[in-house]
Amino acid sequence: MAAAAGKPVYVEKPMARTYSECLEMIDRCQSAEVPLFVAYYRRALPHFLRIKALLDEGAIGEIRTVHINLKQAVEADLMTKLDDNWRVNPEIAGGGYFF
């Protein structure tokens, strides 16, 4: 609807639930001659730009693997609560937790 109204389209990740939905979004934006943006803003934040510069300079050596360790409480109830959990409702969230 935004493309049809001549408005630029800015979407969060994931862009869509399926590959065919992505193609449809691209087609509609191209037909309406409006840009389609996917929210990858973090790559332009100073912290990530500095990391990228260090990698490009070889300052920390050759990267062969990356390990991420999140420090946050695990809420098992959230993962198993399916009846009213929007994250696993395809009509609202698309593909669920790992899509």
Buried (B, 14 or more C-beta within 10 A) or exposed (E): EBBEEEEEBEBEEBBBBEEEEBEEBBEBBEEBEBEBEBEEEEEEEEEEEEEEEEEEEEEEEEEEEEEEEEEEEEEEEEEEEEEEBEBBEEEEBBEEEEB
